[in-house]
Amino acid sequence: MIVLANGLNIPEIATGGGVTNPNSPLIGYDQKVTISNIAASSAATDFPATNMANPATFLKWKATSTAANTVTVSTLTGLSDYVGIAAHNLGSKVIPITIEGNTGAGFVTIVQATTLPDDQPTIFRFPSALYTSIRLSLGVGTAEAEIGVLFVGRLLTLQRRIYVGHTPIKFGRSTKIVNGMSESGQYLGRIIVGQSRDSAFSIQNMTPGWYRQNFDPFLVAAKDSPFFWAWRPFSFATEVGYVWLRNDPKVVNQRTNGMMNVSLEISGYFDNSGQTESIVVGDGSDPGVIQL
């Protein structure tokens, strides 16, 4: 899910090569959250706030009650324009979330209170600034709040959009099944032993300078770190994944003018079912971006 701050102008926050299209793919790999700069107003035993700094989705922070809670990331440096969360229960437990930022004069709301429709990975986008601290204010819900992964940083907006030949993460279902058959050939049923989501994406016609300045640093970071992925963030705002690489991408010169191409295969976490999902990363109708 993509959640936009009130009145946010997409062209103003797009980065890289003068990209201004709201459907330019987004990658959230910049991560400023560490075990030393994150804290929560409460934490259940064995579920500390530092778990949110770990990219593993099975480690979680959990509040001690259904009361309001805060999660604060401090001592930030550099520009920030997004918060990413995954492996959470904020949607299913009806827990409203507000994003607040501090540029040195105290916390102010930068993304208004939002109740998410589900527990899928979510990217909150807000005006880029030199925030010293970012705070998540969580309201009262029907159960204790849980968050497994929390990213704060600056989004990478890709230089080219993705069109045909793409399987969105939401629909790239892959199921491992054992079918039961009797000796006489009768069907006895089936057992699902594993589920995943599989996809891939190829970025073409990247200019040489843009690739070297923007995309190659991402590939270096993604060798051992997951990232948030939104293939068409305005038209299909609900198709956001928290993903990691399955291949070793190698860029190639695509044209005589130096433009470049690279293909990525990714696996990822799509919802809060606790299952690992795989993703090899067109146009239609979708609920769209939540515009507050």
N, C-alpha and C positions, 0 to 999 in steps of 0.2 A: 504494500500500500504506500502511496505517496501522499503526504500531507503538506500542504503549502501554508506558510504564514499568511496572515491577512494582508491582502493588497500586494503580495510579492509579485514583481514583474520578472517573468522568466528570462527575457533577454538580458536583464541586468545582472543575473547571476550565472549565465552560461559562460563557460571558459573554453579556451583553446581555439585558435584560428578564427576568431570572430563568430563562433557558432551562436545562433540566436533562436533556433527552432525548438519549441517546447517538447518535441518528440525525439530530440537527440538523446541517445542512450546515456545512462548515468552509471558510473562506477564509484562506489564509496569504499576506498581502500585506505585512505588517510586515517590514521587512528592515533588519537592523542590521549586515550584513556590508559592508565597504568595502575598497578596495584598500590602505588604510593600516592595517587592524586584523586582517588575515588572514595566516597564515604556515603553512608545512608543513615537516615534518622532512626532506623531500627533494622535489626537483622536476626532472623531465627537461628538457633543453634545449628551449626554445620552448613549454613547458607549465607556466608559473609558477602559484603558488597564487593570485595575483591574478585569474586567469581565472575563478575561482569567484565572484568578486564581480560579474562581468559577467552580465547576464541572458541573453545569447546562448548557445544550447545547443551551438554548434559550437566555442566556445572552451573548452578543458578544462585542468584540472590533471592531471598524470600523475606518479606516483611513479617513482623511478629503478630500483626493483627490486621483487621480490615479497615482500620482507621487511616487517615491521610498520612502519607509518607513523602519524603524527599530523597533524591539521589543527586549528589553534587560532585562534579568533576572540576577540580581547581588547578591553579598554576598552569593554565594553558598558554601556549605561545603560538604565534602565527595565526593566519586567518582561519575561521571556521564558518561553515554555512550549512552543516547538516548534523543531525543526530540519527543514528541507525540502531534499531533494536530488533532482536530475534530471540526465539525460544522463550516467549513471554506468554502471559495469560491475561493481558489487559483487556482484550476484546471480549473473550468468553466470560470473564468475571466482572464486566461492565465497570472498569476502573478508568475514569477520565484522566488524561495526562495533559499537562501544560509544560511547555518548554520556556525556561527563563534564562536570560543571559546577562552577564555583568561585564561591562567594558571599563570599569573602574569607579563608577558612580553608584553602584548598587544594582541589584537584580531588577530587571524589567521583563515583562512578558514578550517573547519573540515568536511563539506559536501559541495561539489561543487554545483553551481547554478543548480537547477532542476525545470522544469516545469511539474507539476503533470498532469496526464491524466484525473482526475476527482476530486470530492470533498469528497471522502471517507476518513475516519480516516487514518492517515499516521504515521508511525514510521520511524524516521531518526536514523540510527545507526552509531556510530563513535567510535574511540579509547577511551577506558576508561582512564580518567585522573582526577586530582583534579582541575577542572575548577573553577575559582572564579566568572566568568561571562559567560553566553551564550547569543549570539545575533542572531536574525533572521533578515536577510537583504532581504527585499521584493522589487522586481523590479517593473517597470511600467507595468500596466495591462490595461484591457479594462473597469474596474470599480474599485471602492474603495475596498481595501483589507478588509476582515472580518475573524476573528478567534474567535470561541466560547470557546474552551478549549485548554490549553497549559500545557503540562507536561514536566518537565525536571528531570532526575534522572538516576537510574541504573536499567536495565532490569533484571528480573528473568527468567533464562533459565531452563525449566523443565527437570527433570531427565530422563523422559521416553517420547517417541513420541506417537502420537495418530494414530491409524490405522483404522480398519473397524468399522462400526456402528456410524460414526460421520456425522452429517449434518452441512456442513460449513455454516457460518452465511450468506453468499451471497445467498444461496439457500433455507434457512429455512423460506420461505415466508408464512405468515398467514394473511388471509383477512376476515374481518367481513362484511357480505353482507346482505342487505335486498332485497329480491326478490319480485317484484310486480306481482300479479296475479289478474285477473278479476274474477267476481263471476261465470263466465262460465268456468273458468279454463284456460283462455288465458294468455300467458306470456306477461307482460307489460314492462319488463325491470328490472334492478337491480341498487341499490345504494350502493356504498362502503362507509361504515361508520367508518372503521378503518383498518389500516394495521400494521403489525408487522413482525419481523423475529424471529423465535424460534429455539433454539438449546440447547445442554448440552454437557458436557464432563466429562469423568472419568479418573483420573490419577491413574494408578496401579503400584504395585511393587516399591513403593518409599521406600528407605532404612530408617530405623528409625531415624538415625542421620540427614540425609538430610531433612526429613520432619520437624523435630523439629527446625532445624537451618534455613531453607529456606522457606518452604511452610506454616507452621503454622503462622508465622508473616504476610504473605500475607493474610491469611484468617481473621486474626484479623483486618487488615486494611480494607479489602473488606466488612466488615459488614456495613459500612456506606459510602464507597467511591468507585466510578467507577474505571475502569482500562482499559488499552489497551490490546487486545488479538489477537494473531496470531497463528493459530493452526498448520500450516506447512509453515513457513516463506520463505523458499527458493523455493519450488515447486509451492506454491500458494501464491505468494507475494501480490496479490491484495485482499486477503480475510482477512483483518484486521478489527476488530471491536472495538468500544469504548463501554464498557459493564459494567453491574452491576449485583450483585447476586439477584436471585429470591428465593433461598432456603437458608436453614441454614445448610451448609455442616458439616458432622460429619465423621471424619476419623475412619476407622476400621482396625484392624490387619487382614491382608489378608493371611499370611502364617506363618508357625511355626517358620520361621527364623526371624520374626519380620517385614517383609515388609508390607507396608500399602497401603490402597486404599481410595480414596475420590471422590465423584461425585458432580458436580456443575451444577446448572441450572442458566442461565444468560439471561438478557435482554439487548439490546443495541442499540446504534445509529450507523447506517451503512453508510448513505450518507447525503447529505445536503438538503434533501427534506423537512426538518422540521418535519418529522414524527418520533414518538418514535417507536423503533423496538425491538422485543424480540427475544432472541437467545436460547433448552434442549441440552451446549457445553459439507481413502484412498489414490489413486494416479492417475494422469492424466496429462493433458497439461495445462499450464498457461503462460501468458507473462513472469512470473518470476520476480526476483529481478531486480530493476534498478541498474545496476553497472555502475557508472560514470567513 
